[in-house]
Amino acid sequence: MTDATSLATSAGDRDPAVGLRAVAALRRLLEQLEAVQVRSARVRGWSWQEIATELGVSKQAVHKKHGR
């Protein structure tokens, strides 16, 4: 998590170029983490509705994004 912490710190940098690059990297990391956790939940038998509830989105949105 050192990289994530470093990115979070950089996201608040006074230099917009540094901050924006960090925000973009955090966004990519977050998308990867979400995909890993959704796969894990599905392997454990979670429904799309249960996953959606935990993510605070609709069942349709999570299924569209992660369903295959």
N, C-alpha and C positions, 0 to 999 in steps of 0.2 A: 504493500500500500504506500510505500515511500514515493513511488512515481505519481500516484493519485494525489497525495498530499502536496507534492511539489507543483503539480499542475493546478491544484486549487489555489495555492499561494500565488502562482503566476497569473491566474485569472484576474487577480486584483491589482496587477501591476499598473503603474501610472502610464506606461507606454502602451497605447492601444494595440500596436502590432503584437507585442508580447501577450497581452491579455486576450486578444481575439484568437491567437494561435492556441493558447491554453484552453479556451472555451471549446474550440473545435475538437481538440484532442480529448477533452472530458466528455464531449457528446459522443464521440466514437467509442470511448471506453464504456460509457453508460449503456449504449446500444448492445455492446458485446456482453456485458454483465446481465442485461435483461434477457437476452437470448439464451444464455446459459441457465438462468434460473427458470425460465419458462420451460425449456427442455427437461430440466430436472423435475419440475412439478408434473409435467405430462407423463414422464416415466413412472412417477409415483402414483399415477392414477387421478390426478387433479382434473377437474372439468375446466373447460374454457371459462365458464362463469366464475369459478373459484379464483382462477388466475386473474381474470378481469377485475374482480372485486378488490384483490390485494393491490393491483396496479392503479386502481382508481379510474378505470376506463370501461367502455362497454365490451360485452362479450364479442360482438362483431368486430370491434377494432382490434382486439388482441388476436382473434382468429385470423383476421385478414393479414396482420403483420407477421404472425408466427406459424400459422397453420400451413400444412403442406399436403 
